[in-house]
């Protein structure tokens, strides 16, 4: 006997007894809106406002060593700024121009910077002559200038001069010579032009002068020593700038600076103006940040202050001697 086979079809099952797939409850509307906003914020994050620091120095010609001392130090300071949390709201770039150590080129480059709306402050020009020539252009454009010059400038708003004055250099050199009981011929007022300074030194030697010779900052240039063909051996000079190893910085800070500098210079060591250029760039960064309403602390220039004429307060003065073609620190005079 055969029985009819039972159908496994559920089509005949009452609709009320069928198992329905479980459904998740809808997400609250507020949660969905929040998720969308988070995604949009991540995708459309506003980039930082970017400004430029102009840098003018001689990169070609007789004074090119100045430019090569300066630019790796400036770039190091900007890299350090980029690593700080404050940089998320302000990007800073360096834009560099060559003035060849020539006053006419200095004016031309100052004009180029003055018409760039992104340039907010300038570093330059590292020679008295070129700085004097370019300063009126910056004044007219309302661009602040960070410089390093012993020359006396009439008061100009936005001027930051890290160098001791000629009078401060001369006083420090004279006091040292007196203390040492030396008959000193102080040549702080010798021509700032390196060729004229070489001729002045040769003229003194030709006269058979026996005094201790103390020159100004231009006598510290490697080009000056080279052009004298050995006649600068044993000659002193005073400067507001120091070799990195003579800066008096703590060892850890000094090592970090040298490593960072050589990373940007492809291995070339810091020069006489490198520490000063690094500090000058941080002054420029500090001022650029202040213009954007970003207060800074914990920078390498927190202790630097300036008088009403823009001259650095209590700038250091270093006395060097040319010995075997190398600058040898004798003493930090102040």
C-alpha positions as CSV (number, residue, x, y, z in Angstrom):
1,X,0.0,0.0,0.0
2,X,1.4,3.4,-0.8
3,X,0.8,6.6,1.0
4,X,0.9,10.0,-0.5
5,X,4.2,11.8,0.0
6,X,4.2,14.7,2.4
7,X,5.1,18.0,0.7
8,X,7.9,20.0,2.2
9,X,6.7,23.2,0.7
10,X,5.9,25.9,3.1
11,X,3.6,27.7,0.7
12,X,0.7,26.3,2.5
13,X,1.9,27.5,5.9
14,X,-0.2,30.3,7.3
15,X,1.4,33.7,6.9
16,X,1.2,34.3,10.6
17,X,3.4,31.4,11.4
18,X,6.2,32.0,8.8
19,X,9.6,33.1,10.3
20,X,10.5,36.6,9.2
21,X,14.1,37.8,8.9
22,X,15.2,39.9,11.9
23,X,15.8,43.6,11.0
24,X,18.1,46.0,12.9
25,X,16.4,49.1,14.2
26,X,17.2,52.2,12.2
27,X,20.1,54.4,13.5
28,X,19.0,57.6,15.2
29,X,19.1,60.5,12.7
30,X,21.6,62.4,15.0
31,X,24.1,59.6,14.8
32,X,23.9,59.5,11.0
33,X,24.4,63.3,10.8
34,X,27.4,63.1,13.2
35,X,29.1,60.3,11.1
36,X,28.6,62.3,7.9
37,X,30.2,65.4,9.5
38,X,33.2,63.4,10.8
39,X,33.8,62.0,7.3
40,X,33.5,65.4,5.7
41,X,35.9,66.9,8.2
42,X,38.5,64.3,7.5
43,X,38.1,64.7,3.7
44,X,37.9,68.5,3.6
45,X,40.4,69.6,6.3
46,X,41.4,73.2,5.7
47,X,45.1,73.5,4.9
48,X,47.2,76.0,6.9
49,X,47.5,79.5,5.8
50,X,51.0,79.8,4.1
51,X,53.2,82.9,4.3
52,X,56.7,83.6,3.0
53,X,59.8,84.8,4.6
54,X,62.0,86.6,2.1
55,X,65.8,86.0,2.4
56,X,68.2,88.1,0.5
57,X,72.0,87.5,0.6
58,X,74.9,87.2,-1.8
59,X,75.0,83.7,-3.3
60,X,77.3,84.6,-6.1
61,X,80.4,86.8,-6.3
62,X,83.0,87.8,-3.8
63,X,80.6,87.6,-0.8
64,X,79.0,84.3,-1.7
65,X,80.3,82.6,1.5
66,X,77.7,84.7,3.4
67,X,74.8,83.2,1.5
68,X,76.1,79.7,1.9
69,X,76.5,80.2,5.7
70,X,73.0,81.6,5.9
71,X,70.5,79.6,3.9
72,X,70.9,76.1,5.5
73,X,70.4,77.8,8.9
74,X,67.3,79.6,7.7
75,X,65.8,76.4,6.3
76,X,66.6,74.5,9.5
77,X,64.6,77.0,11.5
78,X,61.7,76.7,9.2
79,X,61.8,72.8,9.4
80,X,61.7,73.1,13.2
81,X,58.7,75.4,12.9
82,X,56.9,72.9,10.7
83,X,57.4,70.3,13.5
84,X,55.7,72.4,16.1
85,X,51.9,72.1,16.8
86,X,51.4,75.8,16.1
87,X,52.4,75.3,12.5
88,X,49.0,73.5,11.8
89,X,47.5,76.9,11.4
90,X,50.4,78.7,9.7
91,X,52.7,77.3,7.0
92,X,56.0,79.2,6.5
93,X,58.2,79.0,3.4
94,X,61.6,80.6,2.6
95,X,61.9,82.4,-0.7
96,X,65.6,83.4,-1.4
97,X,67.1,85.9,-3.7
98,X,70.7,86.7,-4.6
99,X,71.9,90.3,-4.4
100,X,75.5,89.5,-5.1
101,X,76.6,91.8,-2.3
102,X,75.8,94.7,-4.6
103,X,73.6,97.7,-3.5
104,X,71.8,98.0,-6.9
105,X,70.9,94.3,-6.9
106,X,69.8,94.6,-3.3
107,X,67.3,97.3,-4.3
108,X,66.0,95.2,-7.2
109,X,65.5,92.1,-5.0
110,X,63.8,94.2,-2.3
111,X,61.4,95.5,-4.9
112,X,60.6,91.9,-6.0
113,X,59.8,90.9,-2.4
114,X,57.8,94.0,-1.7
115,X,55.3,93.2,-4.5
116,X,54.7,89.6,-3.4
117,X,51.6,89.6,-1.2
118,X,52.6,86.4,0.6
119,X,55.9,87.8,1.9
120,X,55.4,89.1,5.4
121,X,59.0,89.7,6.6
122,X,62.5,89.7,5.2
123,X,65.9,88.5,6.3
124,X,68.8,90.5,4.8
125,X,71.1,91.7,3.5
126,X,74.1,90.8,5.6
127,X,76.3,93.7,4.4
128,X,76.0,97.3,5.6
129,X,76.0,98.7,2.1
130,X,73.3,96.5,0.7
131,X,71.1,96.7,3.8
132,X,71.3,100.5,3.7
133,X,70.3,100.5,0.1
134,X,67.3,98.2,0.4
135,X,65.9,99.5,3.7
136,X,63.8,102.4,2.1
137,X,62.1,99.9,-0.2
138,X,61.0,97.8,2.8
139,X,59.9,100.9,4.7
140,X,57.7,102.1,1.8
141,X,56.2,98.6,1.5
142,X,55.6,98.2,5.2
143,X,57.7,95.0,5.3
144,X,59.6,94.3,8.5
145,X,63.3,93.5,8.1
146,X,65.5,91.3,10.3
147,X,69.2,92.2,9.7
148,X,72.7,91.8,11.0
149,X,74.7,95.0,10.6
150,X,76.8,97.2,12.9
151,X,75.8,100.3,10.9
152,X,73.6,102.9,12.5
153,X,70.2,103.0,10.8
154,X,67.7,105.7,11.5
155,X,64.7,104.4,13.4
156,X,62.5,102.4,11.1
157,X,59.4,100.5,12.2
158,X,59.7,96.8,11.9
159,X,63.5,96.7,12.0
160,X,65.2,93.9,14.0
161,X,69.0,94.2,14.0
162,X,70.8,91.3,15.8
163,X,74.3,92.8,15.5
164,X,76.2,95.0,18.0
165,X,76.8,98.5,16.8
166,X,80.1,99.7,15.5
167,X,80.5,101.7,18.7
168,X,79.9,98.6,20.8
169,X,82.4,96.6,18.8
170,X,85.0,99.3,19.1
171,X,84.5,99.8,22.8
172,X,84.8,96.0,23.5
173,X,88.0,95.7,21.4
174,X,89.5,98.8,23.0
175,X,88.7,97.6,26.5
176,X,90.3,94.2,25.8
177,X,93.5,95.8,24.4
178,X,93.8,98.1,27.4
179,X,93.3,95.2,29.8
180,X,96.0,93.2,28.0
181,X,98.4,96.1,28.0
182,X,98.5,96.1,24.2
183,X,99.1,99.1,21.8
184,X,96.1,98.5,19.6
185,X,95.2,100.0,16.3
186,X,91.4,99.5,16.1
187,X,90.2,99.4,12.5
188,X,86.4,99.2,13.1
189,X,85.9,102.1,10.7
190,X,88.0,100.5,8.0
191,X,86.1,100.1,4.7
192,X,83.3,97.5,4.8
193,X,84.3,96.4,1.2
194,X,86.5,93.4,1.4
195,X,88.9,94.6,-1.3
196,X,89.3,98.0,0.4
197,X,89.9,96.2,3.7
198,X,92.6,94.1,2.2
199,X,94.3,97.2,0.7
200,X,94.1,98.9,4.1
201,X,95.8,96.0,5.8
202,X,98.6,95.8,3.2
203,X,99.2,99.6,3.6
204,X,99.6,99.2,7.3
205,X,102.1,96.3,6.9
206,X,104.0,98.3,4.3
207,X,104.4,101.1,6.8
208,X,106.0,98.6,9.2
209,X,103.4,99.3,11.9
210,X,104.0,97.1,14.9
211,X,100.7,97.6,16.7
212,X,98.3,94.8,17.4
213,X,95.7,95.0,14.6
214,X,92.1,94.6,15.4
215,X,89.6,94.7,12.5
216,X,85.9,94.7,12.2
217,X,83.5,92.0,11.0
218,X,84.5,92.1,7.4
219,X,88.0,90.9,8.5
220,X,86.3,87.7,9.6
221,X,85.4,86.6,6.1
222,X,87.3,83.7,4.7
223,X,87.5,85.7,1.4
224,X,89.4,88.5,3.3
225,X,92.0,86.0,4.6
226,X,92.4,84.5,1.2
227,X,92.9,87.8,-0.6
228,X,95.6,88.9,1.8
229,X,97.6,85.9,0.8
230,X,98.8,85.2,4.3
231,X,99.1,88.9,5.5
232,X,96.0,88.4,7.7
233,X,97.8,85.8,9.8
234,X,98.0,86.9,13.4
235,X,95.4,89.7,12.8
236,X,92.5,90.0,15.2
237,X,88.9,90.9,14.4
238,X,85.7,91.5,16.5
239,X,82.3,90.4,15.4
240,X,78.8,89.9,16.8
241,X,78.8,86.5,15.1
242,X,80.5,83.3,16.3
243,X,81.4,79.9,15.0
244,X,78.9,77.3,16.1
245,X,81.4,75.7,18.5
246,X,82.1,79.1,20.1
247,X,78.4,80.1,20.6
248,X,78.3,78.9,24.2
249,X,75.2,76.8,23.5
250,X,74.6,73.7,25.7
251,X,76.2,70.5,24.0
252,X,72.8,68.9,23.2
253,X,71.5,72.0,21.5
254,X,74.7,72.6,19.6
255,X,74.8,69.0,18.4
256,X,71.2,69.2,17.2
257,X,71.9,72.4,15.4
258,X,75.0,71.1,13.6
259,X,73.3,67.9,12.6
260,X,70.3,69.8,11.3
261,X,72.4,72.3,9.5
262,X,74.6,69.7,7.8
263,X,71.5,67.8,6.7
264,X,70.4,70.9,4.7
265,X,73.9,71.9,3.5
266,X,74.7,68.4,2.2
267,X,77.4,68.0,4.8
268,X,79.0,71.4,4.7
269,X,79.7,72.6,8.3
270,X,78.2,75.8,9.8
271,X,80.1,79.0,9.1
272,X,80.6,82.2,11.0
273,X,77.2,83.6,10.3
274,X,75.2,80.4,10.6
275,X,74.2,80.6,14.2
276,X,73.2,84.3,13.7
277,X,71.1,83.4,10.6
278,X,69.3,80.7,12.5
279,X,68.4,83.1,15.3
280,X,67.4,85.8,12.8
281,X,65.1,83.3,11.1
282,X,63.4,82.4,14.4
283,X,62.9,86.1,15.1
284,X,61.2,86.3,11.7
285,X,59.1,83.3,12.4
286,X,58.1,84.7,15.8
287,X,57.0,88.0,14.2
288,X,55.1,86.2,11.4
289,X,53.3,84.1,13.9
290,X,52.4,87.1,16.0
291,X,50.8,88.8,13.0
292,X,48.5,85.7,12.7
293,X,47.7,85.9,16.4
294,X,49.7,82.8,17.3
295,X,51.7,83.3,20.5
296,X,55.0,81.4,20.7
297,X,57.1,80.2,23.6
298,X,60.0,77.8,24.0
299,X,61.8,79.1,20.9
300,X,65.5,79.5,20.5
301,X,65.0,83.3,20.6
302,X,62.8,83.7,23.6
303,X,65.4,85.8,25.4
304,X,66.1,88.1,22.5
305,X,64.8,91.7,22.9
306,X,65.3,94.9,20.9
307,X,65.6,98.6,21.8
308,X,63.5,101.4,20.3
309,X,65.8,101.6,17.3
310,X,65.5,97.9,16.6
311,X,69.0,97.0,17.9
312,X,69.4,93.8,19.9
313,X,69.8,94.5,23.6
314,X,73.1,93.2,25.1
315,X,74.4,91.6,21.9
316,X,77.5,89.4,22.3
317,X,80.9,90.5,21.0
318,X,83.5,87.9,20.1
319,X,87.3,88.4,19.6
320,X,89.0,86.2,17.1
321,X,92.5,85.7,15.8
322,X,93.4,84.4,12.3
323,X,95.8,81.5,13.1
324,X,97.0,79.1,10.3
325,X,94.1,80.1,8.1
326,X,91.4,79.3,10.8
327,X,89.4,81.6,13.0
328,X,90.5,81.0,16.6
329,X,88.3,82.4,19.4
330,X,90.3,84.5,21.9
331,X,87.5,85.6,24.1
332,X,83.8,86.5,24.3
333,X,84.1,90.2,25.2
334,X,80.5,90.7,26.2
